[in-house]
């Protein structure tokens, strides 16, 4: 008798799916797996899946195990991981003196990826001035792009703006490759004309090993043309407690997208009709600045990527109602239109992103490949303007509509069929200029 509710739920989901698509798209087992994967990734055992903690390894191992069980081939390493390193620079100490007069710490700003910087008046650096008649913000931006080590002397009339900029730029920052040295730019708020000066900037350096999790179904006749399905598996970890709950489970953000990615991997593996190579990837460190997708995208030939379908928060009804998904950058390529053509006999609808002012097209893991000209788009149902659970401990499975995830998976499965089978090729996105 205890299994009756599960049977009823399964039958209900099948009935709802049939109303949308006219026939069952993913199997009964795949439907059960949607709930199992979602609940596992968003469980308290995963401790919020923060990319900078050991907790993320538990999620990575689970995803890798699912990929192995499905029968995917590892994309980069036998473990299904794609490993890289992220370095974190945190302020330690700033000191400066001009003509033996000490500069207050709040009147020092340093840019660059240096750990221990020491300059004096014998150092081979460029010295420039931002005078009182300048546009401070514009001049600051221009100097921050300097190709050489530069000391920038800023007129004290800009003190309020200088201190505000310093506060914004004093937070720890992440560096993708600290072996690539970038010019150091130091700003000092002073009226002194330097005859002598001494500057010493120290930062703490921490190294974090990170890893995407990725598997492949090789293409039959077009193995060098890639279609990517993705979502990010990291979230924001442990937060200050709300009541007795401190774990930000990230059920919608983005356990829902990773669940969809794995379900689609199982679906296409069983269909066994992909002429193009399919890559399924769970990105890490999206919440820190999309570092996982940046690494992945910068280590693949973008010209070989035919399309990227990135699934980001699909656990609730979109503002357009049930059986809908919006696509960021919809008009940047015809990917969405091609996929909609394959859904013409269903009630499901893809819409253009309704949150244009938020620039979502370049704010998720599709961004780097889109900038390289790939029709790479994020598929979402999140109501960005009213989601009260976003980045809170309340983003839990109980707040989601699992049928919404299933119908979105089925829509993407059918919608992408022509691209997967090599019959359709979406137009390219206009490349961003360097």
Secondary structure, 3 states (H helix, E strand, C coil): CCCHHHHHHHHHHHHHHHHHHCCCCCCHHHHHHHHHHHHHHCCHHHCCCECCCCHHHHHHHHHHHHHHHHCCEECCCCCCEEEEEEEEEEEEEEEEEECCEEECHHHEEEECCCCEEEEECCCCCEEEEECCCCCHHHHHHHHHCCCCCEEEEECHHHHHHHHHHHHHHCCCEEECCCCCCCCCEEEEECCCCCCCEEEEEEEEEEEEEEEEEEEEECCCCEEEEEEEEEEECCECCEEEEECCEEECCCHHHHHHHHHHHHHHHHHHHHHCCCCEEEEEEEECCHHHHCHHHHHHHCCCCHHHEEEEEEECCCCCCECCECCEEEECCHHHCCHHHHHHHCCCCCCCEEEECCCHHHCHHHCCCCHHHHHCCCCEEEEECCCCCCCCCCCCCCCCHHHCCHHHHHHHHHHHHHHCHHHHCCCCCCCCCCCCCC
